Amino acid sequence: MNTTFTPRLRSIAVAATSLVALGGIGVAASPDLASASDGRAVSQGARAQHLPPTLGRTALPASGNLYAAAKTWPQLKSGSRGTDVRTAQHLLSAAGHNVTADGAFGPRTAGAVKAFQKRHGLKADGIVGSSTWHKLVRTIRQGSRGQAVKAAQAQLAAAGHNVTADGAFGPRTAGAVKAFQKRHGLKADGIVGPNTWHKLVAGTNVAPNPPSGNGRLTNRQALAQLAAAGIKHPSGRTSLEGVRARTIQGVIALKKASGCTITITGGTESGHSAGPRSHAKGYKLDLRTRDEGRCVTNWIKNTQRKGKPRGNDPRWHGSLNGISLEYVYETPKRGGIHWDVTFV
């Protein structure tokens, strides 16, 4: 038997053998082996046709993306809350499951996850981990429509981009995707593929570009960003006219970090105390402490750094996405108890 290899056959054999070895010890190949770009992930079938059949099947994970398979994704399960849960719910809806994207991982969401896992040959434990995320995410681009687009838009809004989760992947969404990709070292092609999905969902410490300290939003712009991130319309006659972009990005980051329902009870409307970092200047928001506000109250007190009181009111400090937050538990003589939060 002639065992002499031509240079081309030798290179193919070496590459195939390397992939098998890497797979056998649980090490993923480099991004270049997985895909040329986020929008052109090479399918398992397309790559396998260049390798001997056994090697092609052994070397590649079920997802068909070696780079994505090596990544760690957030784990979601019953009781989880927040933007990542909302994202998974939108993606489950895109896969045909009847779930409401409310950001709360309850029994219906758990049931949908188990059904999805069974259909895709995964362990049906109702937990959204890395393997389930790999199957849930789907490549979308300008012109795409539907629940998967809403999922990406919700994440973009949570990252501080001015997009609305309307399910239509238009020029504004494409621009936000490109800006996000540039900040995170991805090819800025405007296509949301496996690697961009991972950066959106898993999160990073990279701040928005930049979270403009003096950039101002209209009330309508602020409400659109809040709605896309799953933050309900402010209560009462609260106005957000002229609020700083950084302030809105900060409260969205607070929702994502805490997983709580956020209810804004005070914005830039008149009636608040004056000062260089006041409500009127767009630096502050008041948040509800009662009812659903108990969640964020517990999160602040248990996770943030306690500081010296402001007068008689307890105070905490923290930082989210490069934005500094000061939380004051205000107990005014007139009006209800609330969180007075400053975003710098």
Kinemage of the C-alpha trace (Angstrom):
@kinemage 1
@onewidth
@group {chain A} dominant
@subgroup {mainchain}
@vectorlist {calphas} color= white
{ca met a 1} P 0.000 0.000 0.000
{ca asn a 2} L 1.354 3.380 -0.986
{ca thr a 3} L 1.505 5.633 2.096
{ca thr a 4} L 3.163 8.617 0.406
{ca phe a 5} L 1.111 11.828 0.959
{ca thr a 6} L 1.038 14.779 -1.338
{ca pro a 7} L 1.583 18.133 0.466
{ca arg a 8} L -2.178 18.913 0.297
{ca leu a 9} L -3.216 15.485 1.645
{ca arg a 10} L -0.577 15.732 4.365
{ca ser a 11} L -1.870 19.136 5.541
{ca ile a 12} L -5.439 17.859 5.598
{ca ala a 13} L -4.455 14.788 7.586
{ca val a 14} L -2.461 16.844 10.114
{ca ala a 15} L -5.314 19.317 10.588
{ca ala a 16} L -7.820 16.502 11.012
{ca thr a 17} L -5.635 14.655 13.509
{ca ser a 18} L -5.108 17.879 15.501
{ca leu a 19} L -8.843 18.476 15.712
{ca val a 20} L -9.426 14.945 16.989
{ca ala a 21} L -6.691 15.354 19.610
{ca leu a 22} L -8.084 18.653 20.778
{ca gly a 23} L -11.600 17.291 20.993
{ca gly a 24} L -10.406 14.250 22.898
{ca ile a 25} L -8.868 16.322 25.689
{ca gly a 26} L -11.694 18.852 25.812
{ca val a 27} L -9.806 21.758 24.236
{ca ala a 28} L -11.524 23.806 21.542
{ca ala a 29} L -9.768 24.889 18.387
{ca ser a 30} L -8.967 28.510 17.643
{ca pro a 31} L -11.607 30.954 16.332
{ca asp a 32} L -10.060 30.770 12.876
{ca leu a 33} L -10.839 27.058 12.700
{ca ala a 34} L -14.403 27.658 13.803
{ca ser a 35} L -15.455 30.492 11.536
{ca ala a 36} L -14.120 33.161 9.229
{ca ser a 37} L -16.430 35.714 10.818
{ca asp a 38} L -19.491 35.830 13.028
{ca gly a 39} L -21.809 35.852 10.047
{ca arg a 40} L -20.096 33.028 8.180
{ca ala a 41} L -19.813 30.249 10.760
{ca val a 42} L -18.809 27.169 8.799
{ca ser a 43} L -21.345 24.363 9.162
{ca gln a 44} L -20.372 20.932 10.360
{ca gly a 45} L -21.351 19.400 7.046
{ca ala a 46} L -19.398 21.941 4.994
{ca arg a 47} L -16.214 21.308 6.953
{ca ala a 48} L -16.658 17.557 7.271
{ca gln a 49} L -16.687 17.099 3.505
{ca his a 50} L -12.975 18.044 3.465
{ca leu a 51} L -12.057 15.382 6.040
{ca pro a 52} L -12.363 11.595 6.192
{ca pro a 53} L -15.907 10.779 7.429
{ca thr a 54} L -14.856 9.449 10.848
{ca leu a 55} L -12.595 12.409 11.558
{ca gly a 56} L -15.232 14.903 10.487
{ca arg a 57} L -17.777 13.470 12.896
{ca thr a 58} L -15.357 13.127 15.797
{ca ala a 59} L -13.709 16.531 15.634
{ca leu a 60} L -16.717 18.815 15.576
{ca pro a 61} L -19.195 19.584 18.356
{ca ala a 62} L -22.918 19.289 17.713
{ca ser a 63} L -23.226 23.070 17.479
{ca gly a 64} L -20.873 23.155 14.501
{ca asn a 65} L -18.915 26.016 16.078
{ca leu a 66} L -15.748 25.098 17.957
{ca tyr a 67} L -15.096 28.622 19.267
{ca ala a 68} L -18.613 29.070 20.630
{ca ala a 69} L -18.456 25.641 22.267
{ca ala a 70} L -15.439 26.701 24.343
{ca lys a 71} L -17.240 29.706 25.839
{ca thr a 72} L -18.912 29.877 29.218
{ca trp a 73} L -22.436 31.280 29.160
{ca pro a 74} L -24.572 32.412 32.119
{ca gln a 75} L -26.658 29.663 33.691
{ca leu a 76} L -30.364 30.397 34.023
{ca lys a 77} L -32.852 28.343 36.012
{ca ser a 78} L -36.132 28.627 37.905
{ca gly a 79} L -36.086 31.817 39.952
{ca ser a 80} L -33.608 33.650 37.697
{ca arg a 81} L -34.603 37.135 36.559
{ca gly a 82} L -33.341 39.855 34.249
{ca thr a 83} L -32.362 40.672 30.683
{ca asp a 84} L -30.675 37.317 30.043
{ca val a 85} L -33.877 35.504 31.023
{ca arg a 86} L -35.869 37.795 28.716
{ca thr a 87} L -33.380 36.994 25.940
{ca ala a 88} L -33.768 33.229 26.439
{ca gln a 89} L -37.555 33.624 26.443
{ca his a 90} L -37.503 35.518 23.137
{ca leu a 91} L -35.279 32.800 21.643
{ca leu a 92} L -37.582 30.062 22.940
{ca ser a 93} L -40.496 31.892 21.286
{ca ala a 94} L -38.473 32.049 18.075
{ca ala a 95} L -38.138 28.261 18.337
{ca gly a 96} L -41.931 27.896 18.555
{ca his a 97} L -42.514 27.696 22.317
{ca asn a 98} L -45.336 29.592 24.001
{ca val a 99} L -43.570 31.741 26.594
{ca thr a 100} L -43.909 35.388 27.592
{ca ala a 101} L -40.709 37.463 27.560
{ca asp a 102} L -41.195 38.988 31.019
{ca gly a 103} L -37.691 38.386 32.366
{ca ala a 104} L -38.915 36.003 35.090
{ca phe a 105} L -37.902 32.315 34.885
{ca gly a 106} L -41.046 30.581 36.105
{ca pro a 107} L -42.688 27.162 35.551
{ca arg a 108} L -43.808 27.923 31.979
{ca thr a 109} L -40.305 28.961 30.948
{ca ala a 110} L -38.818 25.884 32.655
{ca gly a 111} L -41.270 23.660 30.786
{ca ala a 112} L -40.404 25.308 27.474
{ca val a 113} L -36.688 24.858 28.140
{ca lys a 114} L -37.161 21.132 28.890
{ca ala a 115} L -39.209 20.639 25.717
{ca phe a 116} L -36.566 22.493 23.684
{ca gln a 117} L -33.777 20.401 25.224
{ca lys a 118} L -35.549 17.118 24.469
{ca arg a 119} L -36.070 18.135 20.872
{ca his a 120} L -32.364 18.896 20.462
{ca gly a 121} L -30.965 15.837 22.214
{ca leu a 122} L -29.860 17.678 25.352
{ca lys a 123} L -30.324 16.721 28.993
{ca ala a 124} L -33.835 17.973 29.797
{ca asp a 125} L -33.063 19.585 33.160
{ca gly a 126} L -34.784 22.914 32.489
{ca ile a 127} L -31.529 24.817 33.044
{ca val a 128} L -30.235 27.124 30.312
{ca gly a 129} L -26.486 26.498 30.324
{ca ser a 130} L -23.833 26.656 27.617
{ca ser a 131} L -25.115 23.688 25.582
{ca thr a 132} L -28.671 25.034 25.547
{ca trp a 133} L -27.518 28.561 24.656
{ca his a 134} L -25.576 27.107 21.673
{ca lys a 135} L -28.797 25.607 20.334
{ca leu a 136} L -30.993 28.623 21.142
{ca val a 137} L -29.024 31.378 19.411
{ca arg a 138} L -29.471 31.888 15.692
{ca thr a 139} L -27.682 34.139 13.243
{ca ile a 140} L -29.620 37.318 12.398
{ca arg a 141} L -28.772 40.317 10.252
{ca gln a 142} L -30.321 43.401 8.662
{ca gly a 143} L -33.692 42.413 7.234
{ca ser a 144} L -34.325 39.726 9.869
{ca arg a 145} L -37.531 39.975 11.875
{ca gly a 146} L -39.073 38.265 14.876
{ca gln a 147} L -38.387 37.152 18.422
{ca ala a 148} L -34.673 36.455 17.915
{ca val a 149} L -34.237 40.060 16.785
{ca lys a 150} L -36.085 41.252 19.907
{ca ala a 151} L -33.687 39.163 21.999
{ca ala a 152} L -30.635 40.873 20.477
{ca gln a 153} L -32.236 44.314 20.717
{ca ala a 154} L -32.984 43.811 24.433
{ca gln a 155} L -29.327 42.972 25.031
{ca leu a 156} L -28.124 45.943 22.982
{ca ala a 157} L -30.399 48.273 24.946
{ca ala a 158} L -29.068 46.800 28.198
{ca ala a 159} L -25.559 47.578 26.923
{ca gly a 160} L -26.554 51.232 26.491
{ca his a 161} L -27.417 51.396 22.779
{ca asn a 162} L -30.390 53.441 21.597
{ca val a 163} L -32.495 50.686 20.064
{ca thr a 164} L -36.101 49.588 20.552
{ca ala a 165} L -37.019 45.910 20.886
{ca asp a 166} L -39.515 45.936 18.029
{ca gly a 167} L -38.331 42.756 16.304
{ca ala a 168} L -37.270 44.531 13.098
{ca phe a 169} L -33.543 44.429 12.284
{ca gly a 170} L -33.162 47.766 10.519
{ca pro a 171} L -30.309 50.246 9.991
{ca arg a 172} L -30.371 51.505 13.606
{ca thr a 173} L -30.046 47.979 15.006
{ca ala a 174} L -27.303 47.175 12.477
{ca gly a 175} L -25.411 50.296 13.533
{ca ala a 176} L -25.733 49.362 17.203
{ca val a 177} L -24.472 45.839 16.476
{ca lys a 178} L -21.424 47.195 14.612
{ca ala a 179} L -20.614 49.612 17.435
{ca phe a 180} L -20.946 46.782 19.973
{ca gln a 181} L -18.723 44.504 17.891
{ca lys a 182} L -16.011 47.162 17.542
{ca arg a 183} L -15.914 47.677 21.297
{ca his a 184} L -15.534 43.967 21.925
{ca gly a 185} L -12.900 43.124 19.338
{ca leu a 186} L -15.225 41.346 16.905
{ca lys a 187} L -15.462 41.846 13.160
{ca ala a 188} L -17.885 44.784 12.806
{ca asp a 189} L -20.080 43.255 10.095
{ca gly a 190} L -23.420 44.016 11.774
{ca ile a 191} L -24.324 40.311 11.845
{ca val a 192} L -25.313 38.727 15.147
{ca gly a 193} L -23.747 35.274 14.997
{ca pro a 194} L -22.540 32.907 17.774
{ca asn a 195} L -19.613 35.041 18.956
{ca thr a 196} L -21.602 38.281 19.070
{ca trp a 197} L -24.422 36.485 20.885
{ca his a 198} L -21.917 35.298 23.471
{ca lys a 199} L -20.571 38.799 24.083
{ca leu a 200} L -24.129 40.161 24.326
{ca val a 201} L -25.381 37.539 26.762
{ca ala a 202} L -22.327 36.651 28.844
{ca gly a 203} L -21.506 40.326 29.366
{ca thr a 204} L -18.181 42.096 29.777
{ca asn a 205} L -16.705 44.945 31.787
{ca val a 206} L -16.410 47.130 28.699
{ca ala a 207} L -18.369 50.334 29.199
{ca pro a 208} L -20.612 51.812 26.487
{ca asn a 209} L -18.868 53.886 23.825
{ca pro a 210} L -18.632 56.180 25.687
{ca pro a 211} L -21.469 56.554 28.195
{ca ser a 212} L -21.587 60.255 27.435
{ca gly a 213} L -21.672 62.246 30.646
{ca asn a 214} L -23.319 65.287 29.073
{ca gly a 215} L -25.346 63.596 26.319
{ca arg a 216} L -29.030 64.344 26.840
{ca leu a 217} L -32.087 62.352 25.813
{ca thr a 218} L -35.613 63.399 25.117
{ca asn a 219} L -38.338 61.802 27.209
{ca arg a 220} L -39.288 59.655 24.212
{ca gln a 221} L -35.718 58.456 23.624
{ca ala a 222} L -35.262 57.577 27.299
{ca leu a 223} L -38.549 55.667 27.427
{ca ala a 224} L -37.633 53.706 24.285
{ca gln a 225} L -34.320 52.587 25.801
{ca leu a 226} L -35.966 51.650 29.092
{ca ala a 227} L -38.752 49.708 27.383
{ca ala a 228} L -36.245 47.772 25.255
{ca ala a 229} L -34.443 46.766 28.453
{ca gly a 230} L -37.677 45.675 30.142
{ca ile a 231} L -38.027 48.635 32.524
{ca lys a 232} L -41.632 49.712 32.855
{ca his a 233} L -42.924 53.221 32.165
{ca pro a 234} L -42.155 55.554 35.106
{ca ser a 235} L -44.986 55.942 37.588
{ca gly a 236} L -47.151 59.019 37.912
{ca arg a 237} L -46.096 62.266 36.248
{ca thr a 238} L -42.404 61.426 36.212
{ca ser a 239} L -40.564 63.064 33.315
{ca leu a 240} L -37.269 61.999 31.767
{ca glu a 241} L -36.925 64.988 29.455
{ca gly a 242} L -33.257 66.024 29.338
{ca val a 243} L -32.010 63.064 31.386
{ca arg a 244} L -28.360 62.172 30.787
{ca ala a 245} L -27.720 59.194 28.508
{ca arg a 246} L -25.329 57.864 31.135
{ca thr a 247} L -28.085 57.894 33.760
{ca ile a 248} L -30.362 55.753 31.594
{ca gln a 249} L -27.470 53.400 30.805
{ca gly a 250} L -26.801 53.155 34.545
{ca val a 251} L -30.337 52.206 35.536
{ca ile a 252} L -30.426 49.616 32.729
{ca ala a 253} L -27.143 48.175 34.049
{ca leu a 254} L -28.706 48.116 37.533
{ca lys a 255} L -31.646 46.081 36.262
{ca lys a 256} L -29.385 43.607 34.503
{ca ala a 257} L -27.047 43.202 37.488
{ca ser a 258} L -29.824 42.823 40.073
{ca gly a 259} L -32.359 40.928 37.967
{ca cys a 260} L -35.054 43.018 39.683
{ca thr a 261} L -38.095 44.852 38.386
{ca ile a 262} L -37.202 48.548 38.398
{ca thr a 263} L -39.880 51.192 38.908
{ca ile a 264} L -38.801 54.814 38.409
{ca thr a 265} L -40.786 57.241 40.554
{ca gly a 266} L -38.795 60.447 39.973
{ca gly a 267} L -36.896 61.915 37.041
{ca thr a 268} L -36.120 65.410 35.818
{ca glu a 269} L -39.456 67.022 36.664
{ca ser a 270} L -39.523 70.051 38.982
{ca gly a 271} L -39.908 69.677 42.734
{ca his a 272} L -36.565 68.038 43.536
{ca ser a 273} L -33.636 69.632 45.355
{ca ala a 274} L -31.251 71.724 43.254
{ca gly a 275} L -27.537 71.101 42.830
{ca pro a 276} L -24.847 70.324 40.221
{ca arg a 277} L -25.748 66.604 40.254
{ca ser a 278} L -29.458 66.982 40.740
{ca his a 279} L -32.587 65.531 39.162
{ca ala a 280} L -32.952 68.670 37.056
{ca lys a 281} L -29.418 68.202 35.689
{ca gly a 282} L -30.278 64.629 34.684
{ca tyr a 283} L -27.993 62.857 37.190
{ca lys a 284} L -30.592 61.326 39.513
{ca leu a 285} L -33.522 58.931 39.436
{ca asp a 286} L -35.835 57.937 42.264
{ca leu a 287} L -36.696 54.224 42.484
{ca arg a 288} L -39.523 52.478 44.308
{ca thr a 289} L -38.645 50.604 47.509
{ca arg a 290} L -42.000 48.979 48.281
{ca asp a 291} L -43.714 46.070 46.503
{ca glu a 292} L -41.476 45.018 43.572
{ca gly a 293} L -38.920 47.582 44.823
{ca arg a 294} L -38.043 45.271 47.715
{ca cys a 295} L -35.970 43.212 45.308
{ca val a 296} L -33.629 46.060 44.381
{ca thr a 297} L -33.564 47.192 48.020
{ca asn a 298} L -32.258 43.789 49.092
{ca trp a 299} L -29.774 43.694 46.217
{ca ile a 300} L -28.309 47.117 47.081
{ca lys a 301} L -28.022 46.376 50.786
{ca asn a 302} L -26.489 42.932 50.240
{ca thr a 303} L -24.086 43.616 47.365
{ca gln a 304} L -23.104 47.283 47.358
{ca arg a 305} L -20.557 49.079 49.563
{ca lys a 306} L -22.067 50.864 52.556
{ca gly a 307} L -20.849 54.433 53.084
{ca lys a 308} L -21.415 57.285 55.488
{ca pro a 309} L -25.051 58.389 55.802
{ca arg a 310} L -26.265 61.494 53.995
{ca gly a 311} L -27.801 63.313 56.913
{ca asn a 312} L -30.052 60.739 58.545
{ca asp a 313} L -30.412 58.634 55.387
{ca pro a 314} L -28.293 55.478 54.873
{ca arg a 315} L -26.080 55.434 51.794
{ca trp a 316} L -24.369 52.805 49.629
{ca his a 317} L -21.921 53.043 46.707
{ca gly a 318} L -21.119 50.861 43.703
{ca ser a 319} L -20.046 50.746 40.064
{ca leu a 320} L -21.747 49.109 37.053
{ca asn a 321} L -20.430 49.107 33.480
{ca gly a 322} L -17.989 51.881 34.340
{ca ile a 323} L -20.726 54.086 35.837
{ca ser a 324} L -20.507 55.066 39.514
{ca leu a 325} L -23.726 54.845 41.524
{ca glu a 326} L -24.649 56.394 44.850
{ca tyr a 327} L -27.756 54.924 46.495
{ca val a 328} L -29.433 56.924 49.264
{ca tyr a 329} L -32.380 55.401 51.131
{ca glu a 330} L -34.411 58.594 51.455
{ca thr a 331} L -36.994 58.987 54.196
{ca pro a 332} L -38.393 62.480 53.538
{ca lys a 333} L -40.740 64.257 55.927
{ca arg a 334} L -43.166 64.630 53.041
{ca gly a 335} L -43.574 61.967 50.400
{ca gly a 336} L -42.830 58.272 50.410
{ca ile a 337} L -39.624 56.411 51.176
{ca his a 338} L -37.596 55.779 48.016
{ca trp a 339} L -34.113 55.198 46.644
{ca asp a 340} L -32.421 58.387 45.448
{ca val a 341} L -29.802 57.118 42.993
{ca thr a 342} L -27.069 59.289 41.441
{ca phe a 343} L -25.323 58.068 38.258
{ca val a 344} L -21.891 59.595 37.533
